[in-house]
Amino acid sequence: MIISIIVAASENNVIGIENRLPWNLPADLQFFKNTTWGFPIIMGRKTFESMGKPLKGRQNIVITRQTDYSHPGITVVPSISAAIKAAEEQDVNEIFITGGTEIFLQAFPLVNRIYLTRVHATIQGDAFFPEINRTDWLLEASEPHAADEKHAYAFTFERWGRKPI
């Protein structure tokens, strides 16, 4: 089973501000949809609540310490390990961790792959993605995109793989 993170982060590793994305990049949203469609996605409660509803075409697994938390269309679990166990019950070869910061930090030691949309700007924010340690990770693919009328910032789709031990 491949455990992946999928995230968009600025040059200074900002992933959010006030529980929302600090940019509008339609191509990144489409990339997220295409990449995660049909696979379980794991997120924290705040990330889920920022979306407002479960994402279609995917099992939505939400991690929270709130034992009475529920919402139609999601699976609620208390920990990253319980989330991965719930995702592994699906007949898939990959699962995706979608945030936020606390969930990324908990999942990082377990992750094999990172799909990172690097937004080429320094952005103000209050939620951050951990630094990718190039000693442990190898850049496997990179696809740059220029800023245009639909995208205020240039960005690059990157795929990172954990180096073998």
Backbone as a printed PyTorch tensor [residue, N CA C, xyz], in Angstrom:
tensor([[[  0.8530,  -1.1910,   0.0000],
         [  0.0000,   0.0000,   0.0000],
         [  0.8880,   1.2400,   0.0000]],

        [[  0.6480,   2.1270,  -0.9400],
         [  1.3730,   3.3970,  -0.9900],
         [  0.5980,   4.4070,  -0.1480]],

        [[  1.2960,   5.0430,   0.7750],
         [  0.7080,   6.1130,   1.5780],
         [  1.3100,   7.4150,   1.0690]],

        [[  0.4490,   8.2850,   0.5500],
         [  0.9040,   9.5220,  -0.0850],
         [  0.3360,  10.7410,   0.6150]],

        [[  1.0930,  11.8100,   0.5490],
         [  0.6030,  13.1370,   0.9130],
         [  0.3400,  13.8650,  -0.3960]],

        [[ -0.7520,  14.6180,  -0.4450],
         [ -0.9950,  15.5200,  -1.5720],
         [ -1.2610,  16.9010,  -0.9870]],

        [[ -0.4970,  17.8950,  -1.4670],
         [ -0.5200,  19.2130,  -0.8380],
         [ -0.0440,  20.2650,  -1.8330]],

        [[ -0.5140,  21.4880,  -1.6480],
         [  0.0320,  22.6510,  -2.3530],
         [  0.6570,  23.5460,  -1.2990]],

        [[  1.8890,  23.9970,  -1.5600],
         [  2.6010,  24.8350,  -0.5960],
         [  3.3920,  25.9100,  -1.3300]],

        [[  3.4660,  27.0690,  -0.7200],
         [  4.2400,  28.1750,  -1.2880],
         [  5.7330,  27.9310,  -1.0780]],

        [[  6.5460,  28.8290,  -1.6090],
         [  8.0010,  28.7270,  -1.4380],
         [  8.3990,  28.7350,   0.0360]],

        [[  7.6160,  29.4250,   0.8800],
         [  7.8860,  29.4430,   2.3150],
         [  7.0140,  28.4320,   3.0730]],

        [[  6.5260,  27.4200,   2.3460],
         [  5.7930,  26.2640,   2.8910],
         [  4.4310,  26.5830,   3.4980]],

        [[  3.8500,  27.7230,   3.1630],
         [  2.4880,  28.0280,   3.6090],
         [  1.5170,  27.1350,   2.8470]],

        [[  0.5650,  26.5550,   3.5940],
         [ -0.4950,  25.7520,   2.9710],
         [ -1.8810,  26.3380,   3.2280]],

        [[ -1.9740,  27.2940,   4.1570],
         [ -3.2740,  27.8590,   4.4480],
         [ -3.1920,  29.1170,   5.2840]],

        [[ -4.3050,  29.8260,   5.2930],
         [ -4.4720,  30.9880,   6.1660],
         [ -5.9420,  31.0490,   6.5720]],

        [[ -6.1810,  31.1590,   7.8670],
         [ -7.5400,  31.2300,   8.4090],
         [ -8.4100,  30.0910,   7.8800]],

        [[ -7.8300,  28.8940,   7.8390],
         [ -8.5340,  27.6630,   7.4560],
         [ -9.0510,  27.6750,   6.0120]],

        [[ -8.2880,  28.3120,   5.1300],
         [ -8.6150,  28.2870,   3.7000],
         [ -7.3170,  28.3220,   2.8990]],

        [[ -7.4190,  27.9890,   1.6140],
         [ -6.2600,  28.0790,   0.7250],
         [ -5.9770,  29.5440,   0.4190]],

        [[ -4.7130,  29.9670,   0.4260],
         [ -4.3970,  31.3680,   0.1620],
         [ -4.2310,  31.7030,  -1.3200]],

        [[ -4.6980,  30.8440,  -2.2080],
         [ -4.5890,  31.0740,  -3.6490],
         [ -5.7260,  30.3520,  -4.3490]],

        [[ -5.9350,  30.7040,  -5.5980],
         [ -6.9030,  30.0100,  -6.4410],
         [ -6.1560,  29.5310,  -7.6800]],

        [[ -5.8740,  28.2360,  -7.7270],
         [ -5.1580,  27.6370,  -8.8560],
         [ -6.0260,  26.5090,  -9.4230]],

        [[ -6.8800,  26.8200, -10.4050],
         [ -7.7870,  25.8060, -10.9410],
         [ -7.0780,  24.5410, -11.4250]],

        [[ -5.9050,  24.6710, -12.0220],
         [ -5.1900,  23.4790, -12.5060],
         [ -4.7650,  22.5860, -11.3470]],

        [[ -4.4350,  23.1870, -10.2090],
         [ -4.0660,  22.3930,  -9.0390],
         [ -5.2850,  21.6660,  -8.4790]],

        [[ -6.4220,  22.3380,  -8.4330],
         [ -7.6430,  21.6780,  -7.9590],
         [ -8.0050,  20.5020,  -8.8630]],

        [[ -7.8390,  20.6710, -10.1720],
         [ -8.1130,  19.5800, -11.1120],
         [ -7.1140,  18.4420, -10.9170]],

        [[ -5.8440,  18.7810, -10.6980],
         [ -4.8180,  17.7660, -10.4350],
         [ -5.1720,  16.9730,  -9.1730]],

        [[ -5.5800,  17.6780,  -8.1260],
         [ -5.9900,  17.0260,  -6.8810],
         [ -7.1470,  16.0590,  -7.1390]],

        [[ -8.1550,  16.5320,  -7.8530],
         [ -9.3200,  15.6950,  -8.1390],
         [ -8.9230,  14.4680,  -8.9520]],

        [[ -8.1710,  14.6680, -10.0180],
         [ -7.7750,  13.5510, -10.8840],
         [ -6.9000,  12.5410, -10.1500]],

        [[ -6.0140,  13.0240,  -9.2880],
         [ -5.0690,  12.1520,  -8.6010],
         [ -5.7400,  11.3450,  -7.4980]],

        [[ -6.6690,  11.9600,  -6.7770],
         [ -7.2730,  11.2930,  -5.6130],
         [ -8.5760,  10.5670,  -5.9300]],

        [[ -9.1510,  10.7800,  -7.1090],
         [-10.4520,  10.1830,  -7.4410],
         [-10.3900,   8.6620,  -7.2980]],

        [[-11.3350,   8.1110,  -6.5480],
         [-11.4210,   6.6670,  -6.3710],
         [-10.5520,   6.1220,  -5.2510]],

        [[ -9.8030,   6.9890,  -4.5860],
         [ -8.9170,   6.5640,  -3.4980],
         [ -9.3710,   7.1870,  -2.1750]],

        [[ -9.1140,   6.5270,  -1.0540],
         [ -9.4270,   7.1400,   0.2380],
         [ -8.5740,   8.3830,   0.4770]],

        [[ -9.1910,   9.3970,   1.0830],
         [ -8.4540,  10.5910,   1.4930],
         [ -8.6060,  10.7420,   3.0050]],

        [[ -7.4950,  11.0840,   3.6470],
         [ -7.4390,  11.2250,   5.1030],
         [ -7.1250,  12.6740,   5.4210]],

        [[ -7.9020,  13.2530,   6.3420],
         [ -7.6920,  14.6560,   6.7010],
         [ -8.0900,  14.8780,   8.1490]],

        [[ -7.6260,  15.9830,   8.6920],
         [ -8.0580,  16.3990,  10.0130],
         [ -9.4220,  17.0600,   9.9540]],

        [[-10.0310,  17.1990,  11.1250],
         [-11.3740,  17.7760,  11.2140],
         [-11.4160,  19.1990,  10.6610]],

        [[-10.4310,  20.0220,  10.9940],
         [-10.4430,  21.4130,  10.5190],
         [-10.3540,  21.4800,   8.9960]],

        [[ -9.5410,  20.6150,   8.4120],
         [ -9.4500,  20.5720,   6.9460],
         [-10.7940,  20.1740,   6.3570]],

        [[-11.4230,  19.1460,   6.9410],
         [-12.7400,  18.7300,   6.4550],
         [-13.7410,  19.8760,   6.5640]],

        [[-13.7800,  20.5360,   7.7140],
         [-14.7540,  21.6090,   7.9110],
         [-14.5000,  22.7850,   6.9660]],

        [[-13.2520,  22.9960,   6.5690],
         [-12.9640,  24.0740,   5.6120],
         [-13.5470,  23.7620,   4.2350]],

        [[-13.7120,  22.4680,   3.9260],
         [-14.3040,  22.0740,   2.6380],
         [-15.8230,  22.1480,   2.6840]],

        [[-16.3990,  21.9400,   3.8620],
         [-17.8360,  22.0580,   4.0270],
         [-18.6350,  20.8010,   3.7630]],

        [[-18.0820,  19.8940,   2.9620],
         [-18.7930,  18.6550,   2.6520],
         [-17.7810,  17.6140,   2.1810]],

        [[-18.1690,  16.3370,   2.2200],
         [-17.2530,  15.2990,   1.7290],
         [-16.9920,  15.4610,   0.2340]],

        [[-15.7950,  15.0930,  -0.1820],
         [-15.4680,  15.1140,  -1.6060],
         [-16.0240,  13.8670,  -2.2710]],

        [[-16.6770,  14.0510,  -3.3960],
         [-17.2870,  12.9360,  -4.1240],
         [-16.2190,  12.0140,  -4.6990]],

        [[-16.5990,  10.7500,  -4.8790],
         [-15.7370,   9.7920,  -5.5590],
         [-14.5780,   9.2820,  -4.7350]],

        [[-14.5890,   9.5760,  -3.4480],
         [-13.5120,   9.1590,  -2.5540],
         [-14.0810,   8.8580,  -1.1780]],

        [[-13.5180,   7.8660,  -0.4920],
         [-13.8490,   7.6740,   0.9150],
         [-13.1700,   8.8030,   1.6870]],

        [[-13.9450,   9.5800,   2.4280],
         [-13.4260,  10.6930,   3.2220],
         [-13.2660,  10.2230,   4.6590]],

        [[-12.0280,  10.1620,   5.1390],
         [-11.7290,   9.7200,   6.4970],
         [-11.2400,  10.9360,   7.2730]],

        [[-11.9240,  11.2490,   8.3720],
         [-11.6320,  12.4540,   9.1450],
         [-11.1080,  12.0580,  10.5190]],

        [[ -9.9500,  12.6180,  10.8670],
         [ -9.3330,  12.3660,  12.1670],
         [ -9.7210,  13.4930,  13.1190]],

        [[-10.2350,  13.1110,  14.2860],
         [-10.5740,  14.1020,  15.3080],
         [-10.5030,  13.4620,  16.6880]],

        [[-10.2100,  14.2940,  17.6790],
         [-10.2350,  13.8370,  19.0720],
         [-11.6540,  13.9080,  19.6370]],

        [[-12.5600,  14.5590,  18.9260],
         [-13.9430,  14.7090,  19.3900],
         [-14.6810,  13.3860,  19.2030]],

        [[-14.9410,  12.6990,  20.2900],
         [-15.5250,  11.3540,  20.2240],
         [-16.9570,  11.3490,  19.7010]],

        [[-17.6540,  12.4790,  19.7810],
         [-19.0440,  12.5310,  19.3200],
         [-19.1810,  13.1810,  17.9420]],

        [[-18.0740,  13.3830,  17.2440],
         [-18.1050,  14.0610,  15.9500],
         [-18.6820,  13.1390,  14.8840]],

        [[-19.5820,  13.6710,  14.0710],
         [-20.1180,  12.8950,  12.9430],
         [-20.5940,  13.8600,  11.8630]],

        [[-20.6450,  13.3240,  10.6620],
         [-21.1390,  14.0860,   9.5160],
         [-21.4990,  13.0530,   8.4550]],

        [[-22.6060,  13.2360,   7.7420],
         [-22.9560,  12.2670,   6.6990],
         [-21.8600,  12.1600,   5.6420]],

        [[-21.5620,  10.9400,   5.2410],
         [-20.6400,  10.7200,   4.1340],
         [-19.1770,  10.6480,   4.5030]],

        [[-18.8640,  10.6260,   5.8070],
         [-17.4650,  10.5130,   6.2150],
         [-17.2910,   9.3660,   7.2030]],

        [[-16.0600,   8.9040,   7.3160],
         [-15.6670,   7.9480,   8.3440],
         [-14.8560,   8.7250,   9.3660]],

        [[-15.2460,   8.6660,  10.6340],
         [-14.5600,   9.3990,  11.6970],
         [-13.6860,   8.4350,  12.4820]],

        [[-12.4290,   8.8280,  12.6950],
         [-11.4660,   8.0000,  13.4320],
         [-10.6770,   8.8900,  14.3980]],

        [[-10.0690,   8.2760,  15.4370],
         [ -9.3640,   9.0760,  16.4400],
         [ -7.8760,   9.3120,  16.1770]],

        [[ -7.2860,   8.6390,  15.1770],
         [ -5.8310,   8.7240,  15.0170],
         [ -5.4200,   8.4450,  13.5760]],

        [[ -4.1830,   8.7960,  13.2600],
         [ -3.6510,   8.5190,  11.9260],
         [ -3.5880,   7.0200,  11.6780]],

        [[ -3.2230,   6.2400,  12.6920],
         [ -3.1470,   4.7860,  12.4990],
         [ -4.5290,   4.1940,  12.2330]],

        [[ -5.5530,   4.6830,  12.9300],
         [ -6.9190,   4.2120,  12.6800],
         [ -7.3910,   4.6400,  11.2950]],

        [[ -6.9780,   5.8160,  10.8560],
         [ -7.3520,   6.2920,   9.5180],
         [ -6.7360,   5.4120,   8.4390]],

        [[ -5.4710,   5.0790,   8.6000],
         [ -4.8040,   4.2210,   7.6160],
         [ -5.4340,   2.8380,   7.6090]],

        [[ -5.7660,   2.3260,   8.7850],
         [ -6.4220,   1.0120,   8.8600],
         [ -7.7720,   1.0460,   8.1350]],

        [[ -8.5490,   2.1010,   8.3330],
         [ -9.8460,   2.2320,   7.6500],
         [ -9.6520,   2.3230,   6.1410]],

        [[ -8.6360,   3.0500,   5.7020],
         [ -8.3680,   3.1910,   4.2640],
         [ -7.9230,   1.8740,   3.6550]],

        [[ -7.1500,   1.0950,   4.3990],
         [ -6.6440,  -0.1820,   3.8900],
         [ -7.7610,  -1.2010,   3.6680]],

        [[ -8.9240,  -0.9720,   4.2650],
         [-10.0640,  -1.8700,   4.0560],
         [-10.6460,  -1.7220,   2.6520]],

        [[-10.3060,  -0.6340,   1.9720],
         [-10.7340,  -0.4390,   0.5860],
         [ -9.8130,  -1.2410,  -0.3300]],

        [[-10.3040,  -1.6100,  -1.4770],
         [ -9.4950,  -2.3840,  -2.4320],
         [ -8.7400,  -1.4170,  -3.3450]],

        [[ -7.7320,  -0.7390,  -2.7790],
         [ -6.9440,   0.2490,  -3.5160],
         [ -5.4610,   0.0390,  -3.2210]],

        [[ -4.6130,   0.6070,  -4.0770],
         [ -3.1710,   0.4730,  -3.8650],
         [ -2.5280,   1.7500,  -3.3300]],

        [[ -3.3300,   2.8190,  -3.1360],
         [ -2.7740,   4.0780,  -2.6480],
         [ -3.8240,   4.8100,  -1.8270]],

        [[ -3.3620,   5.4730,  -0.7800],
         [ -4.2290,   6.3350,   0.0240],
         [ -3.5630,   7.7030,   0.1180]],

        [[ -4.3690,   8.7370,   0.3350],
         [ -3.8670,  10.1050,   0.3090],
         [ -4.1480,  10.8260,   1.6240]],

        [[ -3.1120,  11.4570,   2.1570],
         [ -3.2300,  12.3340,   3.3140],
         [ -3.3500,  13.7500,   2.7560]],

        [[ -4.4260,  14.4730,   3.1380],
         [ -4.6860,  15.7780,   2.5360],
         [ -4.5380,  16.9520,   3.5040]],

        [[ -4.1560,  16.7030,   4.7400],
         [ -3.8940,  17.8060,   5.6660],
         [ -4.7740,  17.7890,   6.8870]],

        [[ -4.5850,  18.7770,   7.6970],
         [ -3.6740,  19.8870,   7.6380],
         [ -2.3240,  19.6020,   8.2910]],

        [[ -1.7240,  20.6740,   8.8080],
         [ -0.3550,  20.6110,   9.3090],
         [ -0.1540,  19.5020,  10.3280]],

        [[ -1.0060,  19.4360,  11.3390],
         [ -0.8460,  18.4310,  12.3990],
         [ -0.9250,  17.0160,  11.8340]],

        [[ -1.8340,  16.7840,  10.9160],
         [ -1.9830,  15.4560,  10.3050],
         [ -0.7640,  15.1390,   9.4460]],

        [[ -0.2590,  16.1120,   8.6910],
         [  0.9610,  15.8870,   7.9090],
         [  2.1190,  15.4840,   8.8150]],

        [[  2.2790,  16.1830,   9.9360],
         [  3.3780,  15.8720,  10.8590],
         [  3.2560,  14.4570,  11.4130]],

        [[  2.0400,  14.0480,  11.7620],
         [  1.8250,  12.6930,  12.2850],
         [  2.0700,  11.6390,  11.2110]],

        [[  1.7020,  11.9400,   9.9820],
         [  1.7830,  10.9550,   8.8960],
         [  3.1670,  10.8590,   8.2690]],

        [[  3.9600,  11.9130,   8.3630],
         [  5.2230,  11.9950,   7.6250],
         [  6.0950,  10.7440,   7.7500]],

        [[  6.2810,  10.1740,   8.9450],
         [  7.1410,   8.9810,   9.0440],
         [  6.5850,   7.7570,   8.3020]],

        [[  5.2950,   7.7550,   7.9890],
         [  4.6370,   6.6040,   7.3630],
         [  4.5150,   6.7320,   5.8500]],

        [[  4.7940,   7.9160,   5.3360],
         [  4.5090,   8.2450,   3.9380],
         [  5.6190,   7.7560,   3.0070]],

        [[  5.2030,   7.2360,   1.8220],
         [  6.1300,   6.7820,   0.7780],
         [  6.2980,   7.8000,  -0.3440]],

        [[  5.2710,   8.6460,  -0.5410],
         [  5.2440,   9.5250,  -1.7100],
         [  4.6090,  10.8610,  -1.3170]],

        [[  5.0950,  11.9230,  -1.9540],
         [  4.5110,  13.2520,  -1.7580],
         [  4.2040,  13.8490,  -3.1280]],

        [[  2.9450,  14.2310,  -3.3230],
         [  2.5460,  15.0100,  -4.4960],
         [  2.4840,  16.4570,  -4.0110]],

        [[  3.4430,  17.2590,  -4.4310],
         [  3.5490,  18.6380,  -3.9620],
         [  3.3570,  19.5930,  -5.1300]],

        [[  2.3620,  20.4580,  -5.0140],
         [  2.2590,  21.5740,  -5.9430],
         [  2.9970,  22.7290,  -5.2870]],

        [[  4.1520,  23.0650,  -5.8380],
         [  4.9600,  24.1540,  -5.2830],
         [  4.5010,  25.4530,  -5.9380]],

        [[  3.8990,  26.3280,  -5.1430],
         [  3.4280,  27.6240,  -5.6140],
         [  4.6080,  28.5970,  -5.5180]],

        [[  4.9880,  29.1620,  -6.6510],
         [  6.1970,  29.9850,  -6.7090],
         [  5.9120,  31.4190,  -6.2700]],

        [[  5.7170,  31.5520,  -4.9640],
         [  5.4780,  32.8500,  -4.3390],
         [  5.7310,  32.6910,  -2.8450]],

        [[  6.0260,  33.8030,  -2.2010],
         [  6.1030,  33.8400,  -0.7380],
         [  4.7700,  34.3910,  -0.2650]],

        [[  4.0690,  33.5960,   0.5230],
         [  2.6850,  33.8850,   0.8900],
         [  2.5860,  34.0090,   2.4080]],

        [[  1.7280,  34.9230,   2.8680],
         [  1.4230,  34.9950,   4.2950],
         [  0.4720,  33.8590,   4.6470]],

        [[  0.6720,  33.2490,   5.8040],
         [ -0.2170,  32.1800,   6.2120],
         [ -0.0250,  31.8030,   7.6590]],

        [[ -0.8710,  30.8790,   8.1220],
         [ -0.7750,  30.4090,   9.5000],
         [ -0.7400,  28.8860,   9.5900]],

        [[ -0.6880,  28.2200,   8.4520],
         [ -0.5560,  26.7560,   8.4140],
         [  0.5700,  26.4300,   7.4360]],

        [[  1.4320,  25.5010,   7.8440],
         [  2.6560,  25.2410,   7.0820],
         [  2.8580,  23.7530,   6.8280]],

        [[  3.5310,  23.4490,   5.7130],
         [  3.9260,  22.0840,   5.3810],
         [  5.3520,  21.8740,   5.8700]],

        [[  5.6560,  20.7040,   6.4300],
         [  7.0340,  20.4560,   6.8820],
         [  8.0180,  20.5140,   5.7190]],

        [[  9.2300,  20.9060,   6.0170],
         [ 10.2970,  20.9440,   5.0150],
         [ 10.5900,  19.5230,   4.5380]],

        [[ 10.7590,  19.3430,   3.2340],
         [ 11.1360,  18.0360,   2.6830],
         [ 12.6500,  17.8980,   2.7960]],

        [[ 13.0850,  16.9140,   3.5420],
         [ 14.5130,  16.6670,   3.7460],
         [ 15.0480,  15.8920,   2.5440]],

        [[ 15.8810,  16.5340,   1.7510],
         [ 16.3920,  15.9090,   0.5230],
         [ 17.3140,  14.7240,   0.8060]],

        [[ 17.7140,  14.5410,   2.0390],
         [ 18.4830,  13.3530,   2.4020],
         [ 17.5920,  12.1150,   2.3520]],

        [[ 16.3020,  12.3050,   2.6640],
         [ 15.3500,  11.1920,   2.7350],
         [ 14.4610,  11.0590,   1.5030]],

        [[ 14.3750,  12.1180,   0.7020],
         [ 13.4170,  12.1600,  -0.3980],
         [ 14.1100,  12.4690,  -1.7180]],

        [[ 13.5660,  11.8900,  -2.7930],
         [ 14.0940,  12.0850,  -4.1390],
         [ 12.9970,  12.6750,  -5.0220]],

        [[ 13.3030,  13.7630,  -5.7280],
         [ 12.3540,  14.3460,  -6.6730],
         [ 12.2770,  13.4390,  -7.8940]],

        [[ 11.1040,  12.8270,  -8.1190],
         [ 10.9280,  11.8490,  -9.1990],
         [ 10.3300,  12.4590, -10.4620]],

        [[  9.5410,  13.5170, -10.2980],
         [  8.8960,  14.1420, -11.4570],
         [  8.6360,  15.6070, -11.1440]],

        [[  8.6750,  16.4330, -12.1940],
         [  8.4740,  17.8640, -12.0290],
         [  7.8500,  18.4190, -13.3100]],

        [[  6.7470,  19.1520, -13.1580],
         [  6.0340,  19.7090, -14.3150],
         [  5.6930,  21.1780, -14.0400]],

        [[  6.4860,  22.1080, -14.5750],
         [  6.2590,  23.5310, -14.2950],
         [  5.0870,  24.1120, -15.0950]],

        [[  4.4350,  25.1090, -14.4910],
         [  3.3370,  25.8340, -15.1330],
         [  3.5330,  27.3220, -14.8740]],

        [[  3.3960,  28.1240, -15.9030],
         [  3.5460,  29.5730, -15.7720],
         [  2.2620,  30.1890, -15.2280]],

        [[  2.3970,  31.3610, -14.6430],
         [  1.2200,  32.1370, -14.2720],
         [  0.4940,  32.5290, -15.5590]],

        [[ -0.8250,  32.6600, -15.4790],
         [ -1.6140,  33.0650, -16.6440],
         [ -2.8910,  33.7420, -16.1580]],

        [[ -3.8430,  33.9390, -17.0620],
         [ -5.0660,  34.6570, -16.6910],
         [ -5.8960,  33.9190, -15.6380]],

        [[ -5.7270,  32.5980, -15.5130],
         [ -6.4700,  31.8210, -14.5100],
         [ -5.6480,  31.5160, -13.2600]],

        [[ -4.3460,  31.7390, -13.3330],
         [ -3.4390,  31.3720, -12.2410],
         [ -2.5350,  32.5570, -11.9190]],

        [[ -2.7510,  33.1800, -10.7680],
         [ -1.9800,  34.3660, -10.3870],
         [ -0.5110,  34.0490, -10.1330]],

        [[ -0.2150,  32.7950,  -9.8190],
         [  1.1560,  32.3960,  -9.5050],
         [  1.6090,  31.2670, -10.4200]],

        [[  2.8900,  31.2770, -10.7510],
         [  3.4880,  30.1040, -11.3940],
         [  3.5490,  28.9960, -10.3430]],

        [[  3.5300,  27.7490, -10.8080],
         [  3.5730,  26.6190,  -9.8820],
         [  4.1750,  25.4230, -10.5970]],

        [[  4.6060,  24.4540,  -9.8140],
         [  5.1840,  23.2310, -10.3600],
         [  4.5760,  22.0340,  -9.6510]],

        [[  4.0770,  21.0810, -10.4320],
         [  3.6560,  19.8010,  -9.8640],
         [  4.9140,  18.9680,  -9.6530]],

        [[  5.1410,  18.5360,  -8.4220],
         [  6.3010,  17.7090,  -8.1000],
         [  5.8340,  16.4020,  -7.4770]],

        [[  6.5460,  15.3290,  -7.7900],
         [  6.2970,  14.0450,  -7.1150],
         [  7.6040,  13.6160,  -6.4630]],

        [[  7.5500,  13.3960,  -5.1670],
         [  8.7050,  12.9930,  -4.3810],
         [  8.5170,  11.5550,  -3.8980]],

        [[  9.5740,  10.7810,  -3.9260],
         [  9.5540,   9.4200,  -3.3990],
         [ 10.5600,   9.2920,  -2.2710]],

        [[ 10.1750,   8.5350,  -1.2520],
         [ 11.1050,   8.3100,  -0.1450],
         [ 12.2530,   7.4360,  -0.6360]],

        [[ 13.4750,   7.8290,  -0.3210],
         [ 14.6470,   7.0470,  -0.7120],
         [ 14.6740,   5.7430,   0.0780]],

        [[ 15.1130,   4.6540,  -0.5560],
         [ 15.2340,   3.3880,   0.1800],
         [ 16.2500,   3.5360,   1.3170]],

        [[ 16.0010,   2.8300,   2.3760],
         [ 16.9100,   2.8920,   3.5390],
         [ 18.1600,   2.0900,   3.2660]]])
